[in-house]
Amino acid sequence: MVYPRIRDLREDKDLTQKQMADILHCSQQVYSNYELGQRDIPTELLIKMSRFHKVSVDYILGLTNEK
């Protein structure tokens, strides 16, 4: 559930993976691996994503459908 949500949140803001990676200070390949579920997302990046997208970490993790 996590991986489609971070992709959807990124696409809702019309950002590329590269742009999102720059915001999170990681490479595009690393960010792509997060979206594909090939790499676990570190807690600090989950927090950065939630703040950037103005949603809860629980929403990103799929624990709630309430943003």
N, C-alpha and C positions, 0 to 999 in steps of 0.2 A: 504493500500500500504506500510506503514511503516514496518509492522511486517515481511512480506516475505523478504523485502530488508535487514533488519538487520540479518536475518537468512542466506540469501544468501551471504552476505559479510563475515560473520563468517565462513561459510562452504568453501568459496573461499580460505580462509587462513588455511583450515584444522584444525580449532580450535573446541574444545568441548565447550558446554555451560559453564562448570565449568572454563575452561581456560579464556573464555571471561569475565565471572563474576569476576575472580581474577584480570584481567586487569582493570576492572571498579570499583573494590573494593565494590562489592555487592555479595550477595549469589547466588548460582546457581538457586535456586527457584525463586528469584526476577528476575533474567535475563530471565529465562524461561517464566515468566509472561509477560515480555516485548515482547518476540517473539510471544507469543500467543495472544497478544493484550488484556490481562486481567489487565494490569496495564499501566498507562501513563509513558512515559520515561521523567524523569526530564531534564530540559534544559542543566544542566551541564554535564549530561551523554551523551546527544545528541552531544554536542561539543566534548567530549572525544572520542566518537565513530567516529565522522567525521575525527578527527585528526588521530586516529589510522588507520583507513581504507583509509585515504587520499582521501576522498570524501566530497562533501559539505553537510551541514545540509539539504539544500533543496533537495538533492538527497535522503537522508535517509527518509525525510518526504514525498517523492513522488511528490514534486512540479516541479521537472525537471527530465529528463532522462539522463542528462549530469552529469557525475560524477565530 
